Amino acid sequence: MNIIITSATALESKLLVQRTAEINRNISVTYHTSGVGILQSAFSLAKLLFEQTPDLLIQCGIAGTFDTQAAIGKVVLAESDCLGSLGVEENGEWKDIFDNGFADADAFPFTLKKLPNPWLEQYNITNIPTVKALTVDEITTREDRIMHLKNKYNASIESMEGAPFHYVCLQRKIPFLQIRGISNQVGVRDKSQWRIQQTLENMTNIIIDYLNKINT
Ligand SMILES: O=C(O)c1cccc(C(=O)CC[C@H]2O[C@@H](n3cnc4c(=O)[nH]cnc43)[C@H](O)[C@@H]2O)c1
């Protein structure tokens, strides 16, 4: 089985790379770095999947959580992702490209404005807890906007590369999993409150366990 693991930054896959020897030798694992944000990751992932056809593509990385009760360090799997920064803020309300009629909320690869992962039943073999994800180009910091996005999209986590990952994989019909460790509360700008290292260690353990259980 041929698996590619992609992350926005090399830091997010560094521990996995270091621990590659622990992974079942019957599967081939290679690594890809897409860059931070929607634009860079969309191009980089599209290029990757026009050049290669892996059996499974895993996106790993950190994310913020909208859920004030969520445990920092927890590792989750995105059941869907959506675009939270493509649109216009008008009279205090966020209107996305679907609200404005620039895109059809149910035109492939979208379903009800979201980019669902149709592969979870087949590939979430270790029962990683699933959440709804949202992707932005500008990390959300304003309290009113955090509440608005959370409620409008019913999202639990926020990243900057999830939606393009789902979009490209759905378009190319490649099985995919977006696995994220929750490093921070969305809106917390004090980086000393982010738990990046511990979260990446947890995420690495979950992914290595996954890779050692997946059928080869
Ligand atoms: O602090 C800044 O000024 C700043 C500017 C650009 C990027 C960052 C990052 O920390 C990159 C975030 C990186 O990790 C993901 N991530 C983690 N937490 C969040 C979040 O709360 N909201 C959105 N993305 C988040 C994201 O996928 C990036 O790759 C900092």
The ligand as a Gaussian input file, in Angstrom:
#p B3LYP/6-31G(d) Opt

LIG

0 1
 O        0.702000      34.078000      14.789000
 C        0.659000      34.459000      13.615000
 O        0.747000      35.641000      13.313000
 C        0.506000      33.459000      12.550000
 C        0.392000      33.831000      11.214000
 C        0.269000      32.857000      10.249000
 C        0.238000      31.514000      10.607000
 C        0.319000      31.203000      11.941000
 C        0.285000      29.828000      12.403000
 O        0.365000      29.554000      13.553000
 C        0.109000      28.786000      11.388000
 C       -0.944000      27.920000      11.829000
 C       -0.818000      26.549000      11.203000
 O       -1.421000      25.649000      12.061000
 C       -2.774000      25.483000      11.779000
 N       -3.515000      26.167000      12.853000
 C       -3.242000      25.983000      14.156000
 N       -4.111000      26.644000      14.914000
 C       -4.951000      27.294000      14.084000
 C       -6.072000      28.146000      14.312000
 O       -6.476000      28.453000      15.452000
 N       -6.698000      28.647000      13.218000
 C       -6.283000      28.322000      11.963000
 N       -5.233000      27.510000      11.712000
 C       -4.566000      26.987000      12.763000
 C       -2.965000      26.018000      10.366000
 O       -3.449000      24.981000       9.557000
 C       -1.577000      26.495000       9.909000
 O       -0.965000      25.576000       9.059000
 C        0.460000      32.150000      12.918000

